[in-house]
Amino acid sequence: MDDQSAKGRSMNQVAGSEEEIGDTVLACEHKVWQAVIEKDGAAIAALFSDDYIEVTLDGKRVLKDAIVKESPEADEIEEYRIDSEQIVTLSDDSILLNYHLWLSGTCRGVPVIPQDRWATSVWKKVNASWQCSLFQQSHFVRPEPLADGGDKTIQIVPMTVEHVPAAIDLWQMTDGLILTLSLIHI
């Protein structure tokens, strides 16, 4: 990927309009993934703020130093795709980027599964450049298409007293596994 935008600015240098800033932050996100593929710890370090926090798909919290050291050694990401981007301006100097991420490769020798996930990053201006301060992955639920063109997206309904007997039965049938896993994703 070219390190210069159409207007000749560095991709992580602060741009002017909200659309330009969104494009700049998205380009920086692509630079992060390219650095992961290239096992470039220095590029990753430059794109992350000193207070960077990552929350992995399995719920672990990892800080910048560990990511910069471990990612080039453990990750064998061969390919990635970003789509369905949504950018939210949090303030003049912070942007939230949410997108569907698809990964192909291995991590610590194990295939990346699931390959689809939601990813959210928060970028902030640091010394006139954009740096990522938070990255979090979440499970991606693909809606099932219906014959009428709608989708069969899972609906989450608040638990009421009427649900308690069924929840206890489910807990007993699965030795607590189902409810324990569902509580992790709340």
NUKOL-589142 format. One record per atom (N, C-alpha, C): residue number from 1; atom name; x, y, z. Coordinates in Angstrom, 1 decimal. Example, Ala and Ser with C-alpha at 12.3 -4.5 7.8 and 13.67 -1.06 7.14 Angstrom:
NUKOL-589142
SITE seq atom      X      Y      Z
SITE   1    N   13.2   -5.7    7.8
SITE   1   CA   12.3   -4.5    7.8
SITE   1    C   13.2   -3.3    7.8
SITE   2    N   12.8   -2.2    7.1
SITE   2   CA   13.7   -1.1    7.1
SITE   2    C   12.9    0.0    7.9
//
This chain:
NUKOL-589142
SITE seq atom      X      Y      Z
SITE   1    N    0.8   -1.2    0.0
SITE   1   CA    0.0    0.0    0.0
SITE   1    C    0.9    1.2    0.0
SITE   2    N    0.5    2.2   -0.8
SITE   2   CA    1.3    3.5   -0.9
SITE   2    C    1.2    4.3    0.4
SITE   3    N    2.3    4.8    0.8
SITE   3   CA    2.3    5.6    2.1
SITE   3    C    1.9    7.0    1.9
SITE   4    N    1.5    7.4    0.7
SITE   4   CA    1.1    8.8    0.5
SITE   4    C   -0.4    8.8    0.0
SITE   5    N   -1.2    9.7    0.6
SITE   5   CA   -2.5    9.9    0.1
SITE   5    C   -2.5   10.7   -1.2
SITE   6    N   -3.7   10.8   -1.8
SITE   6   CA   -3.8   11.5   -3.1
SITE   6    C   -3.3   13.0   -2.9
SITE   7    N   -3.4   13.6   -1.8
SITE   7   CA   -3.0   14.9   -1.6
SITE   7    C   -1.6   15.1   -1.1
SITE   8    N   -0.8   14.0   -1.1
SITE   8   CA    0.6   14.0   -0.8
SITE   8    C    0.9   14.0    0.7
SITE   9    N   -0.1   13.7    1.6
SITE   9   CA    0.2   13.6    3.0
SITE   9    C    0.5   12.2    3.4
SITE  10    N    1.2   12.0    4.4
SITE  10   CA    1.4   10.7    5.0
SITE  10    C    0.1   10.2    5.4
SITE  11    N   -0.1    8.9    5.3
SITE  11   CA   -1.4    8.3    5.6
SITE  11    C   -1.8    8.5    7.0
SITE  12    N   -0.9    8.5    7.9
SITE  12   CA   -1.3    8.7    9.3
SITE  12    C   -1.2   10.1    9.8
SITE  13    N   -0.9   11.0    8.9
SITE  13   CA   -0.9   12.5    9.2
SITE  13    C   -2.3   13.0    9.3
SITE  14    N   -2.6   13.8   10.2
SITE  14   CA   -4.0   14.3   10.3
SITE  14    C   -4.5   15.1    9.1
SITE  15    N   -5.6   14.7    8.6
SITE  15   CA   -6.2   15.4    7.4
SITE  15    C   -7.3   16.3    7.9
SITE  16    N   -8.0   17.0    7.0
SITE  16   CA   -8.9   18.0    7.4
SITE  16    C  -10.4   17.6    7.6
SITE  17    N  -11.1   17.3    6.5
SITE  17   CA  -12.5   17.0    6.7
SITE  17    C  -12.8   15.7    7.4
SITE  18    N  -14.1   15.5    7.8
SITE  18   CA  -14.5   14.3    8.5
SITE  18    C  -14.3   13.1    7.5
SITE  19    N  -14.6   13.3    6.3
SITE  19   CA  -14.4   12.2    5.3
SITE  19    C  -13.0   11.9    5.1
SITE  20    N  -12.1   12.9    5.0
SITE  20   CA  -10.7   12.7    4.8
SITE  20    C  -10.1   12.0    6.1
SITE  21    N  -10.6   12.4    7.2
SITE  21   CA  -10.1   11.8    8.5
SITE  21    C  -10.5   10.3    8.5
SITE  22    N  -11.7   10.0    8.2
SITE  22   CA  -12.2    8.6    8.1
SITE  22    C  -11.4    7.8    7.2
SITE  23    N  -11.1    8.3    6.0
SITE  23   CA  -10.3    7.6    5.0
SITE  23    C   -8.9    7.4    5.5
SITE  24    N   -8.3    8.4    6.2
SITE  24   CA   -7.0    8.3    6.8
SITE  24    C   -6.9    7.2    7.8
SITE  25    N   -7.9    7.2    8.7
SITE  25   CA   -7.9    6.2    9.8
SITE  25    C   -8.1    4.8    9.2
SITE  26    N   -9.0    4.6    8.2
SITE  26   CA   -9.1    3.4    7.5
SITE  26    C   -7.8    2.9    6.9
SITE  27    N   -7.1    3.8    6.2
SITE  27   CA   -5.8    3.5    5.6
SITE  27    C   -4.8    3.1    6.7
SITE  28    N   -4.9    3.7    7.9
SITE  28   CA   -4.0    3.3    9.0
SITE  28    C   -4.3    1.9    9.5
SITE  29    N   -5.6    1.6    9.5
SITE  29   CA   -6.0    0.2    9.9
SITE  29    C   -5.4   -0.8    8.9
SITE  30    N   -5.5   -0.5    7.6
SITE  30   CA   -4.9   -1.4    6.6
SITE  30    C   -3.4   -1.5    6.8
SITE  31    N   -2.7   -0.4    7.2
SITE  31   CA   -1.3   -0.4    7.5
SITE  31    C   -1.0   -1.4    8.6
SITE  32    N   -1.8   -1.4    9.7
SITE  32   CA   -1.7   -2.3   10.8
SITE  32    C   -1.7   -3.8   10.3
SITE  33    N   -2.7   -4.1    9.5
SITE  33   CA   -2.9   -5.5    9.0
SITE  33    C   -1.7   -5.9    8.1
SITE  34    N   -1.3   -4.9    7.3
SITE  34   CA   -0.2   -5.2    6.4
SITE  34    C    1.1   -5.5    7.2
SITE  35    N    1.3   -4.7    8.3
SITE  35   CA    2.4   -4.9    9.2
SITE  35    C    2.4   -6.3    9.8
SITE  36    N    1.2   -6.7   10.2
SITE  36   CA    1.0   -8.0   10.8
SITE  36    C    1.4   -9.1    9.8
SITE  37    N    0.9   -9.0    8.5
SITE  37   CA    1.3   -9.9    7.5
SITE  37    C    2.8   -9.9    7.3
SITE  38    N    3.4   -8.8    7.3
SITE  38   CA    4.9   -8.6    7.0
SITE  38    C    5.7   -8.9    8.2
SITE  39    N    5.1   -9.2    9.4
SITE  39   CA    5.8   -9.4   10.6
SITE  39    C    6.7   -8.2   11.0
SITE  40    N    6.1   -7.0   10.8
SITE  40   CA    6.9   -5.8   11.1
SITE  40    C    6.5   -5.2   12.4
SITE  41    N    7.2   -5.6   13.5
SITE  41   CA    6.9   -5.1   14.8
SITE  41    C    7.1   -3.6   15.0
SITE  42    N    8.1   -3.1   14.2
SITE  42   CA    8.4   -1.6   14.3
SITE  42    C    7.2   -0.8   13.8
SITE  43    N    6.7   -1.3   12.6
SITE  43   CA    5.5   -0.6   12.0
SITE  43    C    4.3   -0.7   13.0
SITE  44    N    4.1   -1.9   13.6
SITE  44   CA    3.0   -2.0   14.5
SITE  44    C    3.2   -1.0   15.7
SITE  45    N    4.4   -1.0   16.2
SITE  45   CA    4.6   -0.1   17.4
SITE  45    C    4.4    1.3   17.0
SITE  46    N    4.8    1.8   15.8
SITE  46   CA    4.6    3.2   15.4
SITE  46    C    3.1    3.5   15.2
SITE  47    N    2.3    2.5   14.9
SITE  47   CA    0.8    2.8   14.7
SITE  47    C    0.0    2.7   16.0
SITE  48    N    0.6    2.1   17.0
SITE  48   CA   -0.1    2.0   18.3
SITE  48    C    0.3    3.0   19.3
SITE  49    N   -0.7    3.6   20.0
SITE  49   CA   -0.3    4.5   21.1
SITE  49    C    0.3    3.8   22.2
SITE  50    N    1.0    4.5   23.1
SITE  50   CA    1.7    3.9   24.2
SITE  50    C    0.7    3.2   25.2
SITE  51    N   -0.5    3.7   25.2
SITE  51   CA   -1.5    3.1   26.1
SITE  51    C   -2.4    2.1   25.4
SITE  52    N   -2.0    1.6   24.3
SITE  52   CA   -2.8    0.6   23.5
SITE  52    C   -3.2   -0.6   24.3
SITE  53    N   -4.5   -1.0   24.1
SITE  53   CA   -5.1   -2.2   24.7
SITE  53    C   -5.8   -2.9   23.6
SITE  54    N   -5.6   -4.3   23.6
SITE  54   CA   -6.3   -5.1   22.6
SITE  54    C   -7.1   -6.1   23.5
SITE  55    N   -8.4   -6.3   23.1
SITE  55   CA   -9.2   -7.4   23.6
SITE  55    C   -9.4   -8.4   22.6
SITE  56    N   -8.9   -9.6   22.8
SITE  56   CA   -9.0  -10.7   21.8
SITE  56    C  -10.3  -11.3   21.7
SITE  57    N  -10.5  -12.1   20.6
SITE  57   CA  -11.8  -12.8   20.4
SITE  57    C  -12.2  -13.7   21.6
SITE  58    N  -11.2  -14.2   22.3
SITE  58   CA  -11.5  -15.1   23.4
SITE  58    C  -11.5  -14.3   24.8
SITE  59    N  -11.5  -13.0   24.7
SITE  59   CA  -11.7  -12.2   25.9
SITE  59    C  -10.4  -11.8   26.7
SITE  60    N   -9.2  -12.1   26.1
SITE  60   CA   -8.0  -11.7   26.8
SITE  60    C   -7.6  -10.3   26.5
SITE  61    N   -7.1   -9.6   27.5
SITE  61   CA   -6.6   -8.2   27.4
SITE  61    C   -5.1   -8.3   27.2
SITE  62    N   -4.6   -7.6   26.1
SITE  62   CA   -3.2   -7.6   25.8
SITE  62    C   -2.8   -6.2   25.6
SITE  63    N   -1.6   -5.8   26.1
SITE  63   CA   -1.1   -4.5   26.0
SITE  63    C   -0.1   -4.3   24.8
SITE  64    N    0.3   -3.1   24.5
SITE  64   CA    1.1   -2.8   23.3
SITE  64    C    2.4   -3.6   23.3
SITE  65    N    3.2   -3.6   24.4
SITE  65   CA    4.5   -4.3   24.4
SITE  65    C    4.4   -5.8   24.0
SITE  66    N    3.3   -6.4   24.5
SITE  66   CA    3.2   -7.8   24.2
SITE  66    C    2.8   -8.1   22.8
SITE  67    N    1.9   -7.2   22.2
SITE  67   CA    1.5   -7.3   20.8
SITE  67    C    2.7   -7.1   19.9
SITE  68    N    3.5   -6.1   20.2
SITE  68   CA    4.6   -5.7   19.3
SITE  68    C    5.6   -6.9   19.3
SITE  69    N    5.8   -7.5   20.5
SITE  69   CA    6.8   -8.6   20.6
SITE  69    C    6.3   -9.9   20.0
SITE  70    N    5.0  -10.2   20.4
SITE  70   CA    4.5  -11.5   20.1
SITE  70    C    3.9  -11.7   18.7
SITE  71    N    3.3  -10.6   18.2
SITE  71   CA    2.6  -10.8   16.9
SITE  71    C    3.6  -11.2   15.8
SITE  72    N    4.7  -10.6   15.6
SITE  72   CA    5.6  -11.0   14.5
SITE  72    C    6.1  -12.5   14.7
SITE  73    N    6.2  -12.9   16.0
SITE  73   CA    6.6  -14.3   16.3
SITE  73    C    5.5  -15.3   16.1
SITE  74    N    4.3  -15.0   16.5
SITE  74   CA    3.2  -16.0   16.6
SITE  74    C    2.2  -16.0   15.4
SITE  75    N    2.0  -14.8   14.8
SITE  75   CA    1.0  -14.7   13.8
SITE  75    C    1.5  -15.0   12.4
SITE  76    N    0.8  -15.8   11.7
SITE  76   CA    1.1  -16.2   10.3
SITE  76    C   -0.1  -15.8    9.5
SITE  77    N   -0.5  -14.5    9.5
SITE  77   CA   -1.7  -14.1    8.8
SITE  77    C   -1.2  -13.9    7.3
SITE  78    N   -1.9  -14.6    6.4
SITE  78   CA   -1.6  -14.6    5.0
SITE  78    C   -2.4  -13.6    4.2
SITE  79    N   -3.6  -13.4    4.7
SITE  79   CA   -4.5  -12.5    4.0
SITE  79    C   -5.6  -12.0    4.9
SITE  80    N   -6.1  -10.8    4.6
SITE  80   CA   -7.2  -10.2    5.4
SITE  80    C   -8.1   -9.4    4.5
SITE  81    N   -9.3   -9.2    4.9
SITE  81   CA  -10.2   -8.3    4.2
SITE  81    C  -11.0   -7.5    5.2
SITE  82    N  -11.2   -6.3    4.8
SITE  82   CA  -12.0   -5.4    5.6
SITE  82    C  -13.2   -4.9    4.8
SITE  83    N  -14.4   -5.0    5.4
SITE  83   CA  -15.6   -4.5    4.7
SITE  83    C  -16.6   -4.0    5.7
SITE  84    N  -17.7   -3.5    5.2
SITE  84   CA  -18.8   -3.0    6.1
SITE  84    C  -18.3   -2.0    7.1
SITE  85    N  -17.4   -1.1    6.7
SITE  85   CA  -16.8   -0.2    7.6
SITE  85    C  -17.9    0.9    8.1
SITE  86    N  -17.8    1.2    9.4
SITE  86   CA  -18.5    2.3   10.0
SITE  86    C  -17.6    3.1   10.8
SITE  87    N  -17.6    4.4   10.5
SITE  87   CA  -16.7    5.3   11.2
SITE  87    C  -17.5    6.3   12.0
SITE  88    N  -17.2    6.4   13.3
SITE  88   CA  -17.9    7.3   14.2
SITE  88    C  -16.9    8.3   14.8
SITE  89    N  -17.1    9.6   14.6
SITE  89   CA  -16.2   10.6   15.2
SITE  89    C  -16.6   10.8   16.7
SITE  90    N  -15.7   10.5   17.6
SITE  90   CA  -15.9   10.6   19.0
SITE  90    C  -15.6   12.0   19.5
SITE  91    N  -14.6   12.6   18.9
SITE  91   CA  -14.2   14.0   19.2
SITE  91    C  -13.3   14.5   18.1
SITE  92    N  -12.8   15.7   18.2
SITE  92   CA  -11.9   16.2   17.2
SITE  92    C  -10.7   15.4   17.0
SITE  93    N  -10.3   14.7   18.0
SITE  93   CA   -9.0   13.9   17.9
SITE  93    C   -9.2   12.5   18.3
SITE  94    N  -10.4   11.9   18.1
SITE  94   CA  -10.6   10.5   18.3
SITE  94    C  -11.7    9.9   17.4
SITE  95    N  -11.4    8.8   16.8
SITE  95   CA  -12.3    8.2   15.8
SITE  95    C  -12.5    6.7   16.2
SITE  96    N  -13.8    6.2   16.1
SITE  96   CA  -14.0    4.8   16.3
SITE  96    C  -14.3    4.2   14.9
SITE  97    N  -13.6    3.1   14.6
SITE  97   CA  -13.8    2.4   13.4
SITE  97    C  -14.3    1.0   13.7
SITE  98    N  -15.4    0.6   13.1
SITE  98   CA  -15.9   -0.7   13.3
SITE  98    C  -16.1   -1.3   11.9
SITE  99    N  -15.7   -2.6   11.8
SITE  99   CA  -15.8   -3.3   10.4
SITE  99    C  -15.8   -4.8   10.6
SITE 100    N  -16.3   -5.4    9.5
SITE 100   CA  -16.2   -6.9    9.4
SITE 100    C  -14.8   -7.2    8.9
SITE 101    N  -14.2   -8.1    9.6
SITE 101   CA  -12.8   -8.5    9.3
SITE 101    C  -12.8  -10.0    9.0
SITE 102    N  -12.1  -10.4    7.9
SITE 102   CA  -11.9  -11.7    7.5
SITE 102    C  -10.4  -12.0    7.5
SITE 103    N  -10.0  -13.1    8.2
SITE 103   CA   -8.6  -13.4    8.3
SITE 103    C   -8.3  -14.8    7.8
SITE 104    N   -7.2  -15.0    7.1
SITE 104   CA   -6.7  -16.3    6.7
SITE 104    C   -5.3  -16.5    7.2
SITE 105    N   -5.0  -17.6    7.9
SITE 105   CA   -3.7  -17.9    8.4
SITE 105    C   -3.7  -18.6    9.7
SITE 106    N   -2.7  -18.5   10.4
SITE 106   CA   -2.6  -19.2   11.7
SITE 106    C   -2.1  -18.3   12.8
SITE 107    N   -2.3  -18.6   14.0
SITE 107   CA   -1.8  -17.9   15.2
SITE 107    C   -1.3  -19.0   16.1
SITE 108    N    0.0  -18.9   16.4
SITE 108   CA    0.7  -19.9   17.2
SITE 108    C    0.5  -21.3   16.7
SITE 109    N    0.5  -21.4   15.3
SITE 109   CA    0.4  -22.7   14.7
SITE 109    C   -1.0  -23.2   14.5
SITE 110    N   -2.0  -22.5   15.0
SITE 110   CA   -3.4  -23.0   15.0
SITE 110    C   -4.1  -22.1   13.9
SITE 111    N   -4.9  -22.8   13.0
SITE 111   CA   -5.7  -22.0   12.0
SITE 111    C   -6.6  -20.9   12.7
SITE 112    N   -6.7  -19.8   12.1
SITE 112   CA   -7.5  -18.7   12.6
SITE 112    C   -9.0  -19.1   12.4
SITE 113    N   -9.7  -19.4   13.4
SITE 113   CA  -11.1  -19.8   13.4
SITE 113    C  -11.8  -19.2   14.5
SITE 114    N  -12.9  -18.5   14.3
SITE 114   CA  -13.5  -18.3   13.0
SITE 114    C  -12.8  -17.2   12.2
SITE 115    N  -12.9  -17.3   10.9
SITE 115   CA  -12.2  -16.4   10.0
SITE 115    C  -12.9  -15.0   10.0
SITE 116    N  -14.2  -15.1   10.2
SITE 116   CA  -15.1  -13.8   10.2
SITE 116    C  -15.2  -13.3   11.7
SITE 117    N  -15.1  -12.0   11.8
SITE 117   CA  -15.3  -11.4   13.1
SITE 117    C  -15.6   -9.9   12.9
SITE 118    N  -16.2   -9.3   13.9
SITE 118   CA  -16.3   -7.8   13.9
SITE 118    C  -15.1   -7.3   14.6
SITE 119    N  -14.6   -6.2   14.1
SITE 119   CA  -13.4   -5.6   14.7
SITE 119    C  -13.7   -4.1   15.0
SITE 120    N  -13.3   -3.6   16.1
SITE 120   CA  -13.5   -2.2   16.5
SITE 120    C  -12.2   -1.7   16.9
SITE 121    N  -11.8   -0.5   16.4
SITE 121   CA  -10.6    0.1   16.9
SITE 121    C  -10.9    1.6   17.2
SITE 122    N  -10.2    2.1   18.1
SITE 122   CA  -10.3    3.6   18.4
SITE 122    C   -8.9    4.2   18.1
SITE 123    N   -9.0    5.2   17.3
SITE 123   CA   -7.8    5.9   16.9
SITE 123    C   -7.8    7.3   17.5
SITE 124    N   -6.7    7.8   17.9
SITE 124   CA   -6.6    9.2   18.4
SITE 124    C   -5.4    9.9   17.8
SITE 125    N   -5.5   11.2   17.8
SITE 125   CA   -4.4   12.0   17.3
SITE 125    C   -3.3   12.1   18.4
SITE 126    N   -2.1   11.8   18.0
SITE 126   CA   -0.9   11.9   18.9
SITE 126    C    0.2   12.6   18.2
SITE 127    N    0.5   13.8   18.6
SITE 127   CA    1.6   14.6   17.9
SITE 127    C    1.3   14.7   16.4
SITE 128    N    0.1   15.0   16.0
SITE 128   CA   -0.3   15.3   14.6
SITE 128    C   -0.4   14.0   13.8
SITE 129    N   -0.4   12.9   14.4
SITE 129   CA   -0.6   11.6   13.6
SITE 129    C   -1.6   10.8   14.3
SITE 130    N   -2.2    9.9   13.6
SITE 130   CA   -3.2    9.0   14.2
SITE 130    C   -2.6    7.7   14.7
SITE 131    N   -2.9    7.3   15.9
SITE 131   CA   -2.5    6.1   16.5
SITE 131    C   -3.6    5.3   17.1
SITE 132    N   -3.6    4.0   17.0
SITE 132   CA   -4.6    3.2   17.5
SITE 132    C   -4.4    3.0   19.0
SITE 133    N   -5.5    3.2   19.8
SITE 133   CA   -5.4    3.1   21.3
SITE 133    C   -6.2    1.9   21.8
SITE 134    N   -7.1    1.4   21.0
SITE 134   CA   -7.9    0.2   21.4
SITE 134    C   -8.3   -0.6   20.1
SITE 135    N   -8.2   -1.9   20.3
SITE 135   CA   -8.6   -2.8   19.2
SITE 135    C   -9.4   -4.0   19.9
SITE 136    N  -10.6   -4.3   19.5
SITE 136   CA  -11.4   -5.3   20.1
SITE 136    C  -12.0   -6.1   19.0
SITE 137    N  -12.0   -7.5   19.2
SITE 137   CA  -12.7   -8.4   18.2
SITE 137    C  -13.9   -9.0   18.9
SITE 138    N  -15.0   -9.2   18.1
SITE 138   CA  -16.2   -9.8   18.6
SITE 138    C  -16.7  -10.8   17.6
SITE 139    N  -17.5  -11.7   18.1
SITE 139   CA  -18.0  -12.8   17.2
SITE 139    C  -18.9  -12.2   16.2
SITE 140    N  -18.8  -12.7   15.0
SITE 140   CA  -19.6  -12.2   13.8
SITE 140    C  -20.7  -13.2   13.6
SITE 141    N  -22.0  -12.8   13.6
SITE 141   CA  -23.1  -13.6   13.4
SITE 141    C  -23.7  -13.2   12.0
SITE 142    N  -23.6  -14.2   11.1
SITE 142   CA  -24.1  -13.9    9.8
SITE 142    C  -25.6  -14.2    9.7
SITE 143    N  -26.4  -13.2    9.3
SITE 143   CA  -27.9  -13.5    9.3
SITE 143    C  -28.2  -14.5    8.2
SITE 144    N  -29.1  -15.3    8.5
SITE 144   CA  -29.6  -16.4    7.5
SITE 144    C  -30.7  -15.7    6.7
SITE 145    N  -30.5  -15.8    5.3
SITE 145   CA  -31.5  -15.2    4.5
SITE 145    C  -32.8  -16.0    4.5
SITE 146    N  -34.0  -15.3    4.4
SITE 146   CA  -35.3  -16.0    4.4
SITE 146    C  -35.8  -15.9    2.9
SITE 147    N  -36.8  -16.7    2.6
SITE 147   CA  -37.3  -16.8    1.3
SITE 147    C  -37.9  -15.4    0.9
SITE 148    N  -38.4  -14.7    1.8
SITE 148   CA  -39.0  -13.4    1.5
SITE 148    C  -38.0  -12.2    1.3
SITE 149    N  -36.7  -12.6    1.4
SITE 149   CA  -35.7  -11.6    1.3
SITE 149    C  -35.2  -11.0    2.6
SITE 150    N  -35.9  -11.2    3.7
SITE 150   CA  -35.5  -10.7    5.0
SITE 150    C  -34.3  -11.6    5.5
SITE 151    N  -34.0  -11.4    6.8
SITE 151   CA  -33.0  -12.3    7.4
SITE 151    C  -33.5  -12.9    8.7
SITE 152    N  -32.8  -13.9    9.1
SITE 152   CA  -33.2  -14.6   10.3
SITE 152    C  -32.1  -14.3   11.4
SITE 153    N  -31.9  -13.1   11.7
SITE 153   CA  -30.9  -12.7   12.7
SITE 153    C  -31.4  -13.1   14.1
SITE 154    N  -30.4  -13.6   14.8
SITE 154   CA  -30.8  -14.0   16.2
SITE 154    C  -31.3  -12.7   17.0
SITE 155    N  -32.4  -12.9   17.7
SITE 155   CA  -32.9  -11.8   18.5
SITE 155    C  -32.6  -12.1   19.9
SITE 156    N  -32.1  -11.1   20.6
SITE 156   CA  -31.7  -11.2   22.0
SITE 156    C  -32.9  -10.6   22.8
SITE 157    N  -33.4  -11.4   23.7
SITE 157   CA  -34.6  -11.0   24.5
SITE 157    C  -34.2  -11.0   26.0
SITE 158    N  -34.5  -10.0   26.7
SITE 158   CA  -34.2  -10.0   28.1
SITE 158    C  -34.9  -11.1   28.8
SITE 159    N  -34.2  -11.7   29.8
SITE 159   CA  -34.7  -12.9   30.5
SITE 159    C  -35.7  -12.4   31.5
SITE 160    N  -36.8  -13.1   31.6
SITE 160   CA  -37.9  -12.8   32.6
SITE 160    C  -38.1  -14.0   33.5
SITE 161    N  -38.9  -13.8   34.5
SITE 161   CA  -39.2  -14.9   35.4
SITE 161    C  -39.7  -16.2   34.7
SITE 162    N  -40.5  -16.0   33.6
SITE 162   CA  -41.0  -17.2   32.9
SITE 162    C  -39.9  -18.0   32.3
SITE 163    N  -38.7  -17.4   32.0
SITE 163   CA  -37.6  -18.1   31.4
SITE 163    C  -36.8  -19.0   32.4
SITE 164    N  -36.9  -18.7   33.7
SITE 164   CA  -36.1  -19.4   34.7
SITE 164    C  -36.1  -20.9   34.6
SITE 165    N  -37.3  -21.5   34.6
SITE 165   CA  -37.3  -23.0   34.6
SITE 165    C  -36.6  -23.6   33.3
SITE 166    N  -36.8  -23.0   32.2
SITE 166   CA  -36.1  -23.4   31.0
SITE 166    C  -34.6  -23.2   31.1
SITE 167    N  -34.2  -22.1   31.7
SITE 167   CA  -32.7  -21.8   31.9
SITE 167    C  -32.1  -22.8   32.8
SITE 168    N  -32.8  -23.2   33.9
SITE 168   CA  -32.3  -24.2   34.8
SITE 168    C  -32.2  -25.6   34.1
SITE 169    N  -33.2  -25.9   33.3
SITE 169   CA  -33.1  -27.2   32.6
SITE 169    C  -31.9  -27.2   31.6
SITE 170    N  -31.7  -26.1   30.9
SITE 170   CA  -30.6  -26.0   30.0
SITE 170    C  -29.3  -26.1   30.7
SITE 171    N  -29.2  -25.4   31.8
SITE 171   CA  -28.0  -25.5   32.7
SITE 171    C  -27.7  -26.9   33.1
SITE 172    N  -28.7  -27.6   33.5
SITE 172   CA  -28.5  -29.0   34.0
SITE 172    C  -28.1  -29.9   32.8
SITE 173    N  -28.8  -29.8   31.7
SITE 173   CA  -28.5  -30.6   30.5
SITE 173    C  -27.1  -30.4   30.0
SITE 174    N  -26.6  -29.3   30.1
SITE 174   CA  -25.2  -29.0   29.5
SITE 174    C  -24.2  -28.9   30.6
SITE 175    N  -24.5  -29.3   31.8
SITE 175   CA  -23.5  -29.1   32.9
SITE 175    C  -23.0  -27.7   33.1
SITE 176    N  -23.9  -26.7   32.8
SITE 176   CA  -23.5  -25.3   32.9
SITE 176    C  -22.8  -24.7   31.8
SITE 177    N  -22.5  -25.5   30.8
SITE 177   CA  -21.7  -24.9   29.6
SITE 177    C  -22.5  -23.9   28.9
SITE 178    N  -23.7  -24.1   28.5
SITE 178   CA  -24.4  -23.2   27.6
SITE 178    C  -24.6  -21.8   28.3
SITE 179    N  -25.0  -21.7   29.5
SITE 179   CA  -25.3  -20.4   30.1
SITE 179    C  -23.9  -19.8   30.4
SITE 180    N  -22.9  -20.6   30.8
SITE 180   CA  -21.6  -20.0   31.1
SITE 180    C  -21.0  -19.3   29.8
SITE 181    N  -21.1  -20.0   28.7
SITE 181   CA  -20.6  -19.4   27.5
SITE 181    C  -21.4  -18.1   27.1
SITE 182    N  -22.7  -18.2   27.2
SITE 182   CA  -23.5  -17.1   26.8
SITE 182    C  -23.3  -15.9   27.7
SITE 183    N  -23.0  -16.1   29.0
SITE 183   CA  -22.7  -14.9   29.9
SITE 183    C  -21.4  -14.3   29.5
SITE 184    N  -20.4  -15.0   28.9
SITE 184   CA  -19.2  -14.4   28.5
SITE 184    C  -19.4  -13.3   27.4
SITE 185    N  -20.4  -13.5   26.6
SITE 185   CA  -20.6  -12.6   25.4
SITE 185    C  -21.6  -11.5   25.7
SITE 186    N  -22.0  -11.3   27.0
SITE 186   CA  -23.0  -10.3   27.3
SITE 186    C  -22.3   -8.9   27.3
//
